[in-house]
Amino acid sequence: MLIMSLTRNYYHLESKSVIVVKGTKVSNYNYADVVYIDKEQSERKRTVVFVTNLGHVRYLPFDKNGKIYDTFLNKCHNLVELDELQSRFPKVKL
């Protein structure tokens, strides 16, 4: 089961979104929908922690080279500061 789970989880980096495949579940995250990236926690835990424009917190583990984190930092242009995020979404806890 461990081998199957490792081979069934992967990312597709595209120009406007990232497609996450975990087993049979496919999720699509547009770069324009990301409003906050927790850089400190992402670098420390090696997991991309981001908040969408609907106030949902998402966690994506790094790939082998950390390419997904660099892609999120370069292509997400609608990022806000932590103070503005907390005023827009007061229930979000990071």
C-alpha positions in Angstrom: 0.0 0.0 0.0 2.9 2.4 0.8 4.4 1.9 -2.7 1.1 2.5 -4.4 0.5 5.7 -2.4 3.9 7.1 -3.3 3.5 6.4 -7.0 -0.1 7.8 -7.1 0.6 11.2 -5.7 2.0 13.8 -8.1 1.7 17.4 -9.3 1.2 18.9 -12.8 2.5 22.5 -13.0 0.8 24.5 -15.7 0.8 28.1 -16.7 -2.3 29.2 -14.8 -2.8 26.4 -12.2 -1.4 23.4 -10.4 -3.1 20.1 -10.7 -2.7 17.8 -7.7 -3.3 14.1 -8.1 -3.7 12.0 -4.9 -4.8 8.5 -5.7 -8.0 8.9 -7.6 -8.8 12.4 -6.4 -7.8 15.3 -8.7 -7.7 18.9 -7.4 -7.0 22.1 -9.4 -5.6 25.2 -7.7 -5.5 28.4 -9.8 -2.6 30.7 -9.0 -4.9 33.7 -9.1 -7.1 32.2 -6.3 -4.2 32.1 -3.8 -4.3 35.1 -1.5 -1.7 34.2 1.1 1.3 31.9 1.4 2.8 31.2 4.9 6.5 31.4 3.9 7.9 30.7 7.4 5.9 27.5 8.0 6.3 26.4 4.4 10.1 26.5 4.6 10.3 25.0 8.0 7.9 22.1 7.5 8.6 21.6 3.7 4.9 21.9 3.0 3.3 24.7 1.0 0.7 26.3 3.3 -1.6 28.7 1.4 -5.0 30.3 1.7 -7.5 30.5 -1.2 -9.8 33.4 -1.9 -12.6 31.5 -0.2 -10.7 31.3 3.1 -9.7 27.7 2.8 -6.3 26.6 4.1 -4.5 24.1 2.0 -1.3 22.1 2.6 0.8 20.6 -0.2 4.0 18.6 0.6 7.1 19.7 -1.4 8.2 17.6 -4.3 11.7 16.3 -4.3 13.3 19.5 -5.5 11.0 22.0 -3.9 9.8 23.2 -7.3 6.2 23.6 -6.3 7.0 26.1 -3.6 9.1 28.2 -6.0 6.3 28.1 -8.6 3.7 29.3 -6.1 6.0 32.2 -5.0 6.6 33.3 -8.6 3.1 32.9 -10.1 0.8 34.0 -7.3 0.3 37.7 -7.8 -2.8 38.3 -5.6 -0.9 37.8 -2.3 -1.9 40.0 0.7 -0.2 40.5 4.1 -1.2 38.6 7.2 -3.0 41.6 8.7 -5.3 42.0 5.7 -5.8 38.2 5.5 -7.0 38.1 9.1 -9.3 41.1 8.6 -10.9 39.4 5.5 -11.0 35.9 7.1 -11.1 36.2 10.9 -11.7 32.4 11.4 -8.6 31.3 9.5 -5.9 29.9 11.8 -2.4 29.2 10.5 
